[in-house]
């Protein structure tokens, strides 16, 4: 089948660094450590040892924070940390307007395919009203495996009831796009609004 001539009916999209800032990345971990006077090296080492478990929905955010920050007494609370982390998320209005416009114009089925812990993901969905325009959320915290596990993409295809050749996948991580491509899913590596706008137009998605 010639994919270039096949209409896109479903759009898979990442959330962090595509439509919203990343939820809990290296920069935010460092800023959190600086603000609360936590040893960043210790926090980051502990983070890498246990974050996969949290993102896979096997730890609550409180349990994760117990492992990476509150393994010893602190003069601040978990609620202080969570409120700061949640408050740092910002949206990318141009990307949201573009994807909402494409959905409306082409009748696309939009599926978020995201690695994220439950509490942070649910806060971001609710605060930014993502469910008002994204149809389905395949979050690592819900399905208990993470990108680039192929089962993440297989499940997204099953839930969307879309054959791979009708799907376009938008993510800022090249490896994730490449792995999804082994299932026949076309991909766009997101580097920013202008290049993504052009790449979508090459797939006959423009408004």
HUURLIN-V197273 format. One record per backbone hydrogen bond with DSSP energy under -0.5 kcal/mol. CO is the residue of the C=O (numbers start at 1). NH is the residue of the N-H. Records with the same first field share a line. If there is no record, write none. Layout:
CO: NH, NH
This chain:
1: 3
2: 5
3: 6
5: 7
7: 9
9: 109
10: 12, 168
11: 111
12: 170
13: 113
15: 18, 19, 20
19: 92
20: 17, 18
25: 29
26: 30
27: 31
28: 32
29: 33
30: 34
31: 35
32: 36
33: 37, 38
34: 37
38: 40
39: 43
40: 44
41: 45
42: 46
43: 47
44: 48
45: 49
46: 50
47: 50, 51
50: 54
51: 55
52: 56
53: 58
54: 57
60: 64
61: 65
62: 66
63: 67
64: 68
65: 69, 70
69: 72
77: 81
78: 82
79: 83
80: 84
81: 85
82: 86
83: 87
84: 88
85: 88
86: 89
90: 21
91: 93
92: 96
93: 97
94: 98
95: 99
96: 100
97: 101
98: 102
99: 103
100: 104
101: 105
102: 106
103: 107, 108
108: 110
109: 11
110: 135, 136
111: 13
112: 114, 138
114: 116, 140
116: 141
117: 121
118: 122
119: 123
120: 124
121: 125
122: 126
123: 127
124: 128
125: 130, 131
126: 129
129: 132
130: 133, 134
133: 135
136: 112, 138
137: 139
138: 114
139: 142, 143
140: 144
146: 149
149: 152, 153
150: 154
151: 155
152: 156
153: 157
154: 158
155: 159
156: 160
157: 161, 162
163: 166
164: 167, 186
166: 9, 10
167: 186
168: 12
169: 171, 188
170: 14
171: 190
172: 174
173: 177
174: 178
175: 179
176: 180
177: 181
178: 182
179: 182
180: 183, 185
181: 184
186: 169
188: 171, 190
189: 191
192: 191, 196
193: 197
194: 198
195: 199
196: 200
197: 201
198: 202
199: 203
200: 203, 205
201: 204
204: 206
